[in-house]
Structure formats: structure tokens, C-alpha cells
Amino acid sequence: MIVIDSTPDTLSNYLDLAYLKWLISQPDTPQWVTADEVEKVMNDYVQNLKEECDPKIIESNRRELLALMESKHLFVLKDASKLISNLSETLMN
């Protein structure tokens, strides 16, 4: 059993959670955590991004997003474009 006891602190960690959510939906994969738990933590992270006011952190997140556009996580996630779009909208507003 995996316990998610905090929100991610990087966009990469956020994509790790998206990958975990996808992975546990696959047949014959142990249910380390529920999809609802993963979804809640992912939503909390996006909410934290929306509330971030420090320009240095915002710019750092934008650079990280650009670097992650070809992440291995995105190759298996059918909703990758939705995830990236959501992060982009959050970071650009």
C-alpha cells in the first residue's frame, strides 16, 4: 500500500501521480492506492499552483513544464494533452 501524505512539489511529481493513476487502472496491477486518492492529491497540487504568487517559482514551473513536454509519462497517458493543457492554463494565468 502506498500512502500519499502530501501534495507534489514539482510538475514532475504531478506527472508521476498521473502515471500512478494510469498504472493502477491496468489489469493485474496491485492497487497500491485508490484512483480517488491520487485524483485528490493531483487536484490539490493544481490548486496550489493557481494560488502561487512568487514570480520566481512561477517561472521555474513554466520552465519545468516545457522540459517535461516529452516526458516518458506522457507516452502512455491517454489524457496527456488534457493534463498538459490544464497545467499550461494554470501556469500562464
TIMAR-776115 format. One line per field, with one value per residue: residue number from 1; residue in three letters; chain; x, y, z of N, C-alpha, C in turn. Coordinates in nm, 2 decimals, always signed. Example, Ala and Ser with C-alpha at 12.3 -4.5 7.8 and 13.67 -1.06 7.14 Angstrom:
! TIMAR-776115
k 1, 2
r ALA, SER
c A, A
nX +1.32, +1.28
nY -0.57, -0.22
nZ +0.78, +0.71
caX +1.23, +1.37
caY -0.45, -0.11
caZ +0.78, +0.71
cX +1.32, +1.29
cY -0.33, +0.00
cZ +0.78, +0.79
//
This chain:
! TIMAR-776115
k 1, 2, 3, 4, 5, 6, 7, 8, 9, 10, 11, 12, 13, 14, 15, 16, 17, 18, 19, 20, 21, 22, 23, 24, 25, 26, 27, 28, 29, 30, 31, 32, 33, 34, 35, 36, 37, 38, 39, 40, 41, 42, 43, 44, 45, 46, 47, 48, 49, 50, 51, 52, 53, 54, 55, 56, 57, 58, 59, 60, 61, 62, 63, 64, 65, 66, 67, 68, 69, 70, 71, 72, 73, 74, 75, 76, 77, 78, 79, 80, 81, 82, 83, 84, 85, 86, 87, 88, 89, 90, 91, 92, 93
r MET, ILE, VAL, ILE, ASP, SER, THR, PRO, ASP, THR, LEU, SER, ASN, TYR, LEU, ASP, LEU, ALA, TYR, LEU, LYS, TRP, LEU, ILE, SER, GLN, PRO, ASP, THR, PRO, GLN, TRP, VAL, THR, ALA, ASP, GLU, VAL, GLU, LYS, VAL, MET, ASN, ASP, TYR, VAL, GLN, ASN, LEU, LYS, GLU, GLU, CYS, ASP, PRO, LYS, ILE, ILE, GLU, SER, ASN, ARG, ARG, GLU, LEU, LEU, ALA, LEU, MET, GLU, SER, LYS, HIS, LEU, PHE, VAL, LEU, LYS, ASP, ALA, SER, LYS, LEU, ILE, SER, ASN, LEU, SER, GLU, THR, LEU, MET, ASN
c A, A, A, A, A, A, A, A, A, A, A, A, A, A, A, A, A, A, A, A, A, A, A, A, A, A, A, A, A, A, A, A, A, A, A, A, A, A, A, A, A, A, A, A, A, A, A, A, A, A, A, A, A, A, A, A, A, A, A, A, A, A, A, A, A, A, A, A, A, A, A, A, A, A, A, A, A, A, A, A, A, A, A, A, A, A, A, A, A, A, A, A, A
nX +0.08, +0.06, +0.10, -0.01, +0.09, +0.12, +0.11, +0.24, +0.56, +0.67, +0.62, +0.69, +0.66, +0.38, +0.31, +0.41, +0.22, +0.00, +0.08, +0.09, -0.18, -0.28, -0.14, -0.24, -0.49, -0.46, -0.50, -0.43, -0.26, -0.12, -0.33, -0.21, -0.29, -0.59, -0.76, -0.92, -0.79, -0.54, -0.63, -0.74, -0.51, -0.37, -0.54, -0.53, -0.27, -0.28, -0.45, -0.28, -0.09, -0.23, -0.26, -0.01, +0.21, +0.47, +0.69, +0.94, +0.91, +0.69, +0.79, +0.99, +0.83, +0.71, +0.93, +1.00, +0.77, +0.79, +1.02, +0.93, +0.75, +0.81, +0.81, +0.85, +0.63, +0.41, +0.38, +0.22, -0.01, -0.35, -0.48, -0.30, -0.27, -0.47, -0.39, -0.15, -0.25, -0.42, -0.22, -0.07, -0.26, -0.30, -0.05, +0.00, -0.18
nY -0.12, +0.22, +0.53, +0.85, +1.13, +1.40, +1.69, +1.70, +1.85, +1.93, +1.97, +1.74, +1.55, +1.56, +1.46, +1.20, +1.11, +1.11, +0.91, +0.70, +0.68, +0.60, +0.36, +0.20, +0.15, -0.05, -0.39, -0.66, -0.52, -0.43, -0.27, -0.02, +0.23, +0.42, +0.54, +0.76, +0.88, +0.95, +1.13, +1.33, +1.44, +1.52, +1.72, +1.90, +1.98, +2.13, +2.33, +2.45, +2.55, +2.74, +2.93, +3.02, +3.29, +3.39, +3.52, +3.40, +3.13, +3.07, +3.11, +2.92, +2.69, +2.71, +2.68, +2.42, +2.28, +2.31, +2.16, +1.91, +1.83, +1.62, +1.40, +1.07, +0.98, +1.08, +0.94, +0.71, +0.79, +0.85, +1.08, +1.28, +1.52, +1.67, +1.69, +1.84, +2.07, +2.16, +2.22, +2.41, +2.62, +2.69, +2.77, +2.99, +3.18
nZ +0.00, -0.09, +0.06, +0.02, +0.15, +0.12, -0.09, -0.43, -0.51, -0.74, -1.09, -1.22, -1.02, -1.01, -1.26, -1.21, -1.04, -1.21, -1.38, -1.20, -1.14, -1.39, -1.41, -1.19, -1.29, -1.48, -1.58, -1.35, -1.19, -0.88, -0.63, -0.51, -0.42, -0.41, -0.71, -0.66, -0.44, -0.55, -0.75, -0.59, -0.46, -0.68, -0.77, -0.56, -0.58, -0.83, -0.75, -0.56, -0.74, -0.88, -0.68, -0.63, -0.59, -0.61, -0.84, -0.92, -0.86, -1.02, -1.27, -1.27, -1.26, -1.51, -1.68, -1.61, -1.70, -1.98, -2.02, -1.96, -2.15, -2.33, -2.17, -2.05, -1.91, -2.05, -2.28, -2.24, -2.13, -2.19, -2.15, -2.17, -2.31, -2.21, -1.94, -1.97, -2.09, -1.89, -1.69, -1.83, -1.87, -1.61, -1.52, -1.69, -1.64
caX +0.00, +0.13, +0.03, +0.02, +0.06, +0.15, +0.10, +0.36, +0.63, +0.72, +0.54, +0.73, +0.59, +0.24, +0.30, +0.43, +0.09, -0.09, +0.12, +0.04, -0.33, -0.30, -0.09, -0.33, -0.61, -0.43, -0.53, -0.33, -0.17, -0.17, -0.40, -0.14, -0.36, -0.71, -0.76, -0.97, -0.69, -0.45, -0.70, -0.75, -0.38, -0.34, -0.63, -0.47, -0.15, -0.32, -0.50, -0.16, -0.02, -0.32, -0.25, +0.13, +0.23, +0.61, +0.73, +1.05, +0.85, +0.60, +0.88, +1.06, +0.73, +0.69, +1.04, +0.99, +0.67, +0.85, +1.11, +0.85, +0.66, +0.83, +0.83, +0.80, +0.49, +0.31, +0.36, +0.12, -0.14, -0.44, -0.53, -0.18, -0.29, -0.56, -0.30, -0.06, -0.33, -0.46, -0.11, -0.04, -0.35, -0.28, +0.08, +0.01, -0.27
caY +0.00, +0.34, +0.64, +0.98, +1.21, +1.54, +1.72, +1.71, +1.98, +1.96, +1.92, +1.60, +1.47, +1.56, +1.36, +1.07, +1.07, +1.08, +0.78, +0.60, +0.67, +0.52, +0.22, +0.12, +0.11, -0.16, -0.52, -0.73, -0.43, -0.41, -0.14, +0.04, +0.34, +0.43, +0.64, +0.88, +0.94, +1.01, +1.24, +1.44, +1.50, +1.60, +1.85, +1.99, +2.04, +2.23, +2.44, +2.52, +2.62, +2.86, +3.03, +3.07, +3.43, +3.42, +3.51, +3.30, +2.99, +3.06, +3.10, +2.79, +2.59, +2.72, +2.61, +2.27, +2.23, +2.30, +2.04, +1.78, +1.81, +1.49, +1.30, +0.93, +0.96, +1.13, +0.85, +0.61, +0.85, +0.89, +1.22, +1.36, +1.66, +1.74, +1.72, +1.95, +2.19, +2.21, +2.28, +2.53, +2.72, +2.73, +2.85, +3.10, +3.29
caZ +0.00, -0.09, +0.13, -0.03, +0.26, +0.09, -0.23, -0.50, -0.50, -0.87, -1.20, -1.25, -0.92, -1.05, -1.37, -1.15, -0.98, -1.32, -1.43, -1.10, -1.16, -1.50, -1.38, -1.11, -1.37, -1.56, -1.52, -1.28, -1.12, -0.74, -0.60, -0.41, -0.37, -0.50, -0.81, -0.60, -0.36, -0.64, -0.81, -0.49, -0.44, -0.81, -0.77, -0.46, -0.64, -0.93, -0.67, -0.51, -0.85, -0.90, -0.57, -0.62, -0.63, -0.63, -0.98, -0.94, -0.86, -1.14, -1.39, -1.26, -1.30, -1.66, -1.75, -1.59, -1.79, -2.11, -2.02, -1.94, -2.26, -2.39, -2.06, -2.07, -1.86, -2.14, -2.39, -2.20, -2.07, -2.30, -2.12, -2.15, -2.37, -2.11, -1.82, -2.01, -2.11, -1.76, -1.62, -1.90, -1.84, -1.47, -1.51, -1.78, -1.59
cX +0.09, +0.04, +0.08, -0.01, +0.09, +0.12, +0.23, +0.43, +0.69, +0.61, +0.57, +0.66, +0.44, +0.22, +0.33, +0.30, -0.01, -0.05, +0.08, -0.11, -0.36, -0.26, -0.18, -0.46, -0.59, -0.46, -0.41, -0.22, -0.21, -0.23, -0.33, -0.21, -0.49, -0.69, -0.82, -0.87, -0.58, -0.51, -0.71, -0.62, -0.34, -0.42, -0.57, -0.35, -0.18, -0.37, -0.38, -0.09, -0.10, -0.30, -0.11, +0.14, +0.38, +0.65, +0.84, +1.00, +0.76, +0.69, +0.95, +0.96, +0.71, +0.81, +1.04, +0.88, +0.72, +0.94, +1.04, +0.76, +0.68, +0.86, +0.78, +0.66, +0.38, +0.28, +0.25, -0.01, -0.23, -0.49, -0.41, -0.20, -0.38, -0.48, -0.21, -0.13, -0.37, -0.34, -0.07, -0.13, -0.33, -0.16, +0.08, -0.09, -0.22
cY +0.12, +0.45, +0.77, +1.08, +1.36, +1.56, +1.72, +1.84, +2.02, +1.91, +1.78, +1.51, +1.46, +1.46, +1.22, +1.02, +1.04, +0.94, +0.67, +0.58, +0.58, +0.37, +0.14, +0.08, -0.01, -0.29, -0.58, -0.64, -0.41, -0.27, -0.08, +0.16, +0.35, +0.55, +0.77, +0.95, +1.01, +1.14, +1.36, +1.51, +1.58, +1.73, +1.95, +2.06, +2.15, +2.35, +2.52, +2.60, +2.75, +2.97, +3.08, +3.21, +3.47, +3.41, +3.42, +3.16, +2.97, +3.04, +2.96, +2.68, +2.59, +2.65, +2.46, +2.21, +2.21, +2.18, +1.91, +1.74, +1.67, +1.38, +1.17, +0.90, +0.99, +1.03, +0.74, +0.67, +0.90, +1.03, +1.31, +1.51, +1.74, +1.78, +1.84, +2.08, +2.25, +2.28, +2.41, +2.65, +2.78, +2.81, +2.97, +3.21, +3.35
cZ +0.00, -0.02, +0.07, +0.08, +0.24, -0.06, -0.30, -0.49, -0.64, -0.97, -1.23, -1.15, -0.96, -1.16, -1.32, -1.10, -1.10, -1.38, -1.33, -1.12, -1.28, -1.47, -1.30, -1.18, -1.46, -1.50, -1.45, -1.22, -0.97, -0.72, -0.48, -0.34, -0.46, -0.60, -0.75, -0.51, -0.44, -0.70, -0.71, -0.47, -0.57, -0.81, -0.67, -0.51, -0.74, -0.86, -0.61, -0.62, -0.88, -0.80, -0.56, -0.67, -0.65, -0.77, -1.01, -0.95, -0.98, -1.26, -1.39, -1.30, -1.45, -1.73, -1.73, -1.68, -1.93, -2.12, -2.01, -2.06, -2.33, -2.29, -2.10, -2.02, -1.96, -2.25, -2.36, -2.16, -2.18, -2.28, -2.11, -2.20, -2.27, -1.99, -1.86, -2.03, -1.98, -1.69, -1.69, -1.87, -1.70, -1.45, -1.59, -1.73, -1.47
//
